[in-house]
Amino acid sequence: MGRRSDLPAGVSLMKTFSPRPRDIQRRWYVIDASGAVLGRLATEVAAVLRGKHKPIFAPHADTGDHVIVVNAKGVRLTGGKESKKIAYHHSGHPGGLTETPYERLLAQRPAFAVEKAVRGMLPKNRLGRAMVKKLQVYAGPEHPHRAQKPEPLRLGEVPKWDGLPKADEARPSTRPEPSAPRAKRSTAKRKTAATPAKKTTTRRSTASAAKKTTAKRTASSRSGASTAKTTAKKKTATRSAAKSTSTKSTAKRLTRRRTKKEE
């Protein structure tokens, strides 16, 4: 679309914003799950993983942040779902279906129960699989992500948005620095590099001379063969002529003898 005259320079009428990789700035948050309802916890964690708390959210892009859930063993269910709700798993073989009540699942594997609930609220494609990798769940209060300096986030709290990252805060370029110019080669190296070229030229000249001599030999042999053929033809021609003359002379003699007898 075009621009209007009353708009400032650099501002267009297009309203759709598509986030670029340089616009995404990921942060780390810690959520305490002690005493939280499983479904409520999963919805808020999934929203932060998808990035729905940011104005630059786009359903086709992963704009979310990293989430660390601690004290997963304190998660609870309501409405008597501990005994009613069942987690199913199939091994892929006939008769491989296993049913696990959530009461036993929360007691034995609370971190898996939270991950399963959050995964069910993410997109079922490669984008969702990339989002769930940013989730870290631990049954106890400790986690090994102190180096990332995660910020505490309470349930129901919206993470703070500071706007798009500035130019100085952008990611550093990964391009390698230009290397120093190479030093010029010495004349001695050039001479040594030129000598093999001369050797190759001499080899080529000798090879060409050998080819010429072989060609001459073949030509001379062919000419000798042709002369031998011509001489053989001449000899056969003379022999045939001699035979024809001898036959003529014998015929004349016979005719003379016949005529004498008749007389």
N, C-alpha and C positions, 0 to 999 in steps of 0.2 A: 504494500500500500504506500501511497505517497505521503508527503509531509504537508502539514498545514502551516500557514504563514505565522499563526499566533503561537506555535510551539517553539521552545528554545532549540538551539542548534544541538544536534546529536540525539534528539528525542523523537521517536516515531510513534505511530498509532498502534503498532503491534502489541497485543496484550499477553500473548503466550510466551512464557519463559521456559527455556529448556536448560537445565543445569549442565555445566561443563565440568570436566575433572578438576580444573583449577578452582572452581567455585565450592567444592566439597571440602569441608574441614571436619575431620572426625575427632570426637572427644570420647573420654571414658567416664562412665558413671557406675556407682555402686548402689545397689538396692538391697535393703535388708528385708528378707521374706518371712521373718518370724511373726507368726500370728496372722499372716495375710491369707486371703482366700485364693485358691489356685487360679480360678478363672479371671478374677480381677487383676491379679499379678501378671498373668500371661498377656492380657490385652494391653496393659501399659508397656510391658517389655517389648512386645511386638511393634507397637507404635514407635518407640524410640529406635528400634532396629531398622525400621523402614524409613525413618526420617520424617514422619508426618507432623512432627512438632516444628519443622522448619518451613519458612515461606517458600523455599526453593524446591519443595517436595514435588517429585514427578513419579508416577506409577511405573515408568519404564526404567528408572535409574535407582541405584542404591545410594541414597543420600543420608543414611542413618549413622548412628554412633555405636560405640562398643558398650555393652552392658555386662556388669558382673553381679550375679545374684548370690548372696551369702545367706547362711542359715536356712537352706532349703528344707531341712528336716522339720522346721516349724510351720510349714504350709498346712492348711486345713481345708476340708470340704464341708459344705452345708447341705441341709435337707436329707441327711442320712445317706449321702452318696458313697460313703466309705465302704458300705456293704453292697450297695446297688450298682455302682459304676464298676465296669470291668474293662481291663486293658487286654486287647487281643494281639496276638503275634502268631504268624504262620511261617514255618520254615521253608515252604515251597514243596514239600514232599507230601504224599497222601497221608492223611491223619496227623499232620504236623501242626495243628492248631492248638495254641496254649492260651488259657484264660487265667488272668491274674486279677483278683479284686484289688481295688485301690487302697484298701486298708493295709494289705500286705505289701503293696508296691511302695506306699509312702513310708512304711517302716523299714523296708530293705533298700530301696533305691529312690530316695527322695529327689536327687538331682535329675535322674532320668524322667521322673514324673513331670518336673517343671519343664525340662527340655521338650518333652513330648507335647505338652500343652502349648508352648510357644510355637513350636514347629507347625502345629495345626492351624495357626493364625497367620502364617506367612504364605506368600505365593507358592504354588506347587510347580515350580520350574527352576531353571538354573539360577535365576535371580534370587529366589527364596533360599536355595542352597548356599548361595554366597552370603546372604544376610544372617543365616543361622550360625555361620562360622564366627560371627562377632559376639556370640553369646557364650558366657562362661558361668557355669553354675557349680556351687560348692555347698555341700551339706553343712559344713561348719562355718564359724565366723572368720576364718583366715582364708586368704587368697594370695597367690604369688605374683601379683601385678602391681606392686608398689612403685616400680620404676615408671609406669605410665601415669602416675599421679591422678588416679580417678577421683571424681567429685561425688560426694554423697547425694543421692536423689531419693526423696520420699515418695510414697505412693500417692498419686493424685497431683503431684507437682510437675509443672511443665518446665523442661530445661530452658535455660536462658539462651537467647539468640543475639549474637553480637554483630550480625551482618556478614556480608561476604568478606573473605580474607583480603587484606590489603596486598599491594604489590610487594612490599618488603617482607610480608609474612608468607608469601607464596613459597611453594616447594622449590628447593634449589635445583638448578638444572643438572641433569645427569650426564651432560655431554663432556667428553674428556677435553682437557685443556690442550691447546695446540702445542705440538712438540717443537723443539728448537730446530732451526734450519740445519740441514746436513752440511758438513764441511766438504769443500771441493776435493776431488781426488788429486793426488800428486801425479806429476808427469811420468814418474817411474812406473806407477801402476798402469797408467794409460799405455805406456810402451809394452809392458807385459801383457796387457789385454789385447794389444794390436798384433802381437806375434802369432797367437793361434789363428788369427784371421789369415795371415800370410801362409801359414802351413796349410790351411784349408784350401787357399787358392792354388797352391802348388799341387796339392792332391787332385784338385779338380782338373788342372791342366794335364797332369799325367794320365788321368782317367780318360780325358777327351782324346789325347794322342793315341792311347791304346785302342779306343773305339775306332778311330780313323784307320789304324793299321789293320785291324780285324776286318773293317769294311772293304779295304783294298784287297785283302787276301780273298775274301769271298767273291769280290768282283772278278779278280784274276782267275779264280777257280771256275767261276761260271763261264768266262770267256774261253778258257781251255776246253771245257766240256763242249761248248758250242762248236769250236773248231774240229774237235774229234768227231762230232756228229756229222759235220759237213764232209770230212774226209771219208768216213765210212759210207756215206751216201754216194760219193764219187766212185769208190771202189765197187760198190754193188752195181752202179750204173755201167762201169766198164765191163764187169763180168757178164752182165746181161747182154751187152752189145756183142761181146766175143761169142757168147753162146748162139746168138741169133745168126751171126755170120757163118759159124761152123755148120749150123743146120742148113743154111742156104746152100753152102758149098756141097754138102753131102747130097742134097736134093738134086742139084745140077748133075752131079756124077751119076746118080741113079738113072736120071732121064737119058743121059748120053749112052749108058750101057744098054738100056732098053731099045733105043733107036738103032744101035749097032746090031743087036740080035735080030731085030725085025728085018733089017736089010739082008 
